[in-house]
Amino acid sequence: MFKRIREDIRTVFDKDPAARNTLEVLLCYPGLHAVWFYRLAHFLY
């Protein structure tokens, strides 16, 4: 699970040159939150 989260954050850094640090990515990227909540909902379903 944590490996996948790290991979998602790394992907944001690779695709978005404006991403400055990990905390910013965790707090300010709604697309990333949507992916995480989708995965959680799929798991719970």
Rosetta silent file (secondary structure, phi, psi, omega in degrees, C-alpha in Angstrom):
SEQUENCE: MFKRIREDIRTVFDKDPAARNTLEVLLCYPGLHAVWFYRLAHFLY
SCORE:     score description
SCORE:     0.000 S_00000001
   1 L     0.000  -49.945 -179.511    0.000    0.000    0.000 S_00000001
   2 H   -68.396  -30.092  176.821    2.701    2.523    0.967 S_00000001
   3 H   -63.070  -40.027  179.575    4.746    1.483   -2.042 S_00000001
   4 H   -68.118  -38.625  177.570    1.846    2.456   -4.286 S_00000001
   5 H   -64.384  -44.691  177.110    1.438    5.839   -2.544 S_00000001
   6 H   -60.410  -39.838  178.571    5.140    6.559   -3.005 S_00000001
   7 H   -64.171  -40.196  177.873    4.833    5.588   -6.663 S_00000001
   8 H   -62.821  -43.866  179.667    1.876    7.975   -7.104 S_00000001
   9 H   -65.277  -41.504  177.885    3.815   10.853   -5.543 S_00000001
  10 H   -61.716  -37.921  178.460    6.838   10.080   -7.697 S_00000001
  11 H   -64.342  -40.030  177.363    4.594   10.139  -10.763 S_00000001
  12 H   -61.124  -44.743  178.736    3.330   13.607   -9.842 S_00000001
  13 H   -62.726  -36.515  179.483    6.921   14.845   -9.593 S_00000001
  14 H   -69.328  -36.575 -173.154    7.742   13.301  -12.976 S_00000001
  15 H   -95.445  -19.923 -176.966    4.734   14.807  -14.758 S_00000001
  16 L  -121.599  107.507 -179.121    4.380   18.209  -13.054 S_00000001
  17 L   -69.934  -13.758 -179.879    7.418   20.506  -13.028 S_00000001
  18 L   -82.854  -12.080  179.502    5.631   22.893  -10.607 S_00000001
  19 L   -69.253  123.498 -174.415    5.581   20.310   -7.797 S_00000001
  20 L  -100.242  -41.869 -179.085    8.110   21.495   -5.240 S_00000001
  21 L  -149.415  169.371 -174.735    7.966   19.086   -2.314 S_00000001
  22 H   -65.533  -39.256 -179.974    6.173   16.027   -1.031 S_00000001
  23 H   -62.308  -41.294  176.943    4.030   17.893    1.491 S_00000001
  24 H   -61.035  -43.593  179.118    2.677   20.158   -1.232 S_00000001
  25 H   -63.431  -43.024 -179.211    1.793   17.147   -3.362 S_00000001
  26 H   -64.293  -35.990 -173.073    0.062   15.419   -0.435 S_00000001
  27 H   -95.769  -25.921 -166.076   -2.030   18.451    0.495 S_00000001
  28 H  -119.725    9.978 -178.376   -2.721   20.317   -2.752 S_00000001
  29 L  -113.566   94.261 -175.777   -3.296   17.840   -5.575 S_00000001
  30 H   -65.734  -27.422  176.783   -7.008   16.973   -5.777 S_00000001
  31 H   -65.003  -38.500  177.164   -6.465   14.583   -8.680 S_00000001
  32 H   -66.807  -40.797  176.901   -4.183   12.498   -6.529 S_00000001
  33 H   -62.393  -40.161 -179.819   -6.758   12.520   -3.724 S_00000001
  34 H   -62.681  -41.259  178.774   -9.414   11.378   -6.188 S_00000001
  35 H   -64.392  -43.741 -179.668   -7.284    8.430   -7.273 S_00000001
  36 H   -64.411  -43.026  179.559   -6.609    7.429   -3.677 S_00000001
  37 H   -69.144  -32.555  175.272  -10.287    7.654   -2.664 S_00000001
  38 H   -63.171  -46.570  179.437  -11.275    5.691   -5.766 S_00000001
  39 H   -62.041  -40.605  178.324   -8.858    2.916   -4.830 S_00000001
  40 H   -64.421  -45.339  179.691  -10.144    2.916   -1.251 S_00000001
  41 H   -63.609  -40.491  178.761  -13.790    2.775   -2.373 S_00000001
  42 H   -63.184  -41.079  178.585  -12.992   -0.021   -4.813 S_00000001
  43 H   -64.041  -43.333 -177.807  -11.278   -1.973   -2.038 S_00000001
  44 H   -71.830  -27.325 -179.484  -14.185   -1.478    0.365 S_00000001
  45 L   -70.020    0.000    0.000  -16.768   -2.401   -2.237 S_00000001
